[in-house]
Amino acid sequence: MIQLTESLKAWKTSAFTSVLKKELEGLDVAVLPLQQGLAHSSYALEDKFQVMIIAVSEYSDVIRVKTGIFYSGLIPGCSCADDPTPVTEYSEYCEVSFDINKITADTTVTLLPT
């Protein structure tokens, strides 16, 4: 379970979006639905990604954050010695919703349709 503790602490302060962005970009990519969000390639690279905050909404029990995530993917070749296919990174983008529980900071992640 993801816990965005620092973001919850910063809620309703001017630092919220910067703290949230930093905390989200510090997550292990394994907890993000990047592979499921691919549109142009077949394998999500796990080395770097960038988060853009699109919208923040408050509900009685959660803070819902809609984000855009920019990352890279590739179409791997057969890895044969004579494979002429160049390894090219493709730009990928997906939208993800994070629901932060306002008491525990437990956070659920949902891939949004684009």
LUMDO-57978 format. One line per field, with one value per residue (C-alpha): residue in one letter; chain; x, y, z. Coordinates in nm, 4 decimals. Each point is the difference from the previous one (the first is absolute). Last residue first. Example, Ala and Ser with C-alpha at 12.3 -4.5 7.8 and 13.67 -1.06 7.14 Angstrom:
aa	(s;a)
ch	(A;A)
X	(1.3670;-0.1370)
Y	(-0.1060;-0.3440)
Z	(0.7140;0.0660)
***
This chain:
aa	(t;p;l;l;t;v;t;t;d;a;t;i;k;n;i;d;f;s;v;e;c;y;e;s;y;e;t;v;p;t;p;d;d;a;c;s;c;g;p;i;l;g;s;y;f;i;g;t;k;v;r;i;v;d;s;y;e;s;v;a;i;i;m;v;q;f;k;d;e;l;a;y;s;s;h;a;l;g;q;q;l;p;l;v;a;v;d;l;g;e;l;e;k;k;l;v;s;t;f;a;s;t;k;w;a;k;l;s;e;t;l;q;i;m)
ch	(A;A;A;A;A;A;A;A;A;A;A;A;A;A;A;A;A;A;A;A;A;A;A;A;A;A;A;A;A;A;A;A;A;A;A;A;A;A;A;A;A;A;A;A;A;A;A;A;A;A;A;A;A;A;A;A;A;A;A;A;A;A;A;A;A;A;A;A;A;A;A;A;A;A;A;A;A;A;A;A;A;A;A;A;A;A;A;A;A;A;A;A;A;A;A;A;A;A;A;A;A;A;A;A;A;A;A;A;A;A;A;A;A;A)
X	(-0.7590;-0.1404;0.1259;0.2463;-0.0930;0.2312;-0.1132;0.1690;0.0196;0.0639;-0.1703;-0.2525;-0.0608;0.0240;0.1854;-0.1733;0.2515;-0.1327;0.2216;0.0150;0.2397;0.2799;0.2696;0.2986;0.1699;0.3524;0.1779;0.1998;0.1063;-0.1250;0.2879;-0.0087;0.3218;0.1076;-0.3553;-0.1743;-0.3399;-0.0881;-0.1454;-0.2720;0.0720;-0.1640;0.0605;-0.1725;-0.2347;-0.2647;-0.3090;-0.1662;-0.3451;0.0183;-0.2875;0.0239;-0.2021;-0.2588;-0.2502;0.1119;0.2674;0.0955;0.3397;0.0487;0.2667;0.3196;0.2790;0.2283;0.3284;0.1431;0.3410;0.1741;-0.2890;-0.0404;-0.3448;0.0015;-0.2255;0.0126;-0.2325;-0.3025;0.1273;-0.2229;-0.0096;0.3816;-0.0061;-0.2505;0.2087;0.1069;0.2989;0.1197;0.1244;-0.1238;0.2314;-0.1795;-0.3201;0.1678;0.1571;-0.3268;-0.1936;0.2466;-0.0102;-0.3802;-0.0522;0.2480;-0.2630;-0.1674;-0.3380;0.1583;0.3720;-0.0325;-0.1975;0.2748;0.2653;-0.1913;-0.0629;-0.0347;-0.0019;-0.1277)
Y	(0.8755;-0.2587;0.0431;-0.2365;-0.0183;0.0188;-0.0351;0.1914;-0.0662;0.3414;-0.1358;0.2725;0.1916;-0.3131;0.1036;-0.0997;0.0169;0.0179;-0.0795;0.1415;-0.1547;0.1254;-0.1775;0.1244;-0.2751;-0.1259;-0.1580;-0.3222;-0.0395;-0.3084;-0.1500;-0.3291;-0.1846;-0.0787;-0.0903;0.2108;-0.0759;0.3646;0.2074;0.2556;0.2756;0.2118;0.3387;0.2077;0.2947;-0.0369;0.2181;0.0386;0.0141;0.0351;-0.1049;0.0965;-0.2519;-0.0475;0.2846;0.0952;0.2430;0.0472;0.0613;0.0403;-0.0389;-0.0560;-0.0910;-0.2902;-0.0910;-0.3457;-0.1637;-0.3365;-0.2428;-0.0273;-0.1152;-0.2814;-0.0285;0.3393;0.2709;-0.0034;-0.1343;0.0643;-0.3607;-0.0062;0.3313;-0.1110;0.1307;-0.2104;-0.1482;0.3519;0.0321;0.3351;0.3028;0.1811;-0.0212;0.1467;0.2864;0.0815;-0.0162;0.2270;0.2511;-0.0131;0.0318;0.2813;0.2746;-0.1822;-0.1725;-0.3473;0.0084;-0.2763;-0.2097;0.0509;-0.1078;-0.3172;-0.1182;-0.3669;-0.2566;-0.3425)
Z	(-2.1938;0.2416;0.3543;0.1703;0.3680;0.3023;0.3600;0.2788;0.3714;0.1625;0.3172;0.0832;-0.3237;-0.2157;-0.3173;-0.3240;-0.2879;-0.3556;-0.2972;-0.3500;-0.2485;-0.2211;-0.1986;-0.1965;-0.1989;0.0639;-0.2931;0.0038;-0.3603;-0.1827;-0.2003;0.1969;-0.0939;0.3554;0.0963;0.2596;-0.1581;-0.0234;0.2821;-0.0659;0.2483;0.2623;0.1542;0.2651;0.0448;0.2693;0.0035;0.3354;0.1542;0.3773;0.2206;0.3689;0.1923;0.2781;-0.0342;-0.3494;-0.1122;-0.3626;-0.1628;-0.3733;-0.2696;0.2014;-0.2427;0.0917;-0.1680;-0.0564;0.0097;0.0022;-0.0174;-0.3733;-0.1049;-0.2576;-0.3052;-0.1665;-0.1249;0.2337;0.3322;0.3010;0.1242;0.0270;0.1868;0.2631;0.2922;0.2999;-0.1876;-0.0779;0.3579;0.1199;0.0209;-0.2835;0.2050;0.3105;-0.1940;-0.1776;0.3280;0.1815;-0.2884;-0.0190;0.3771;0.0724;0.0128;0.2860;0.0070;-0.0047;0.0916;0.2622;-0.2498;-0.2581;0.2499;0.0857;-0.3555;0.0939;-0.2785;0.0928)
***
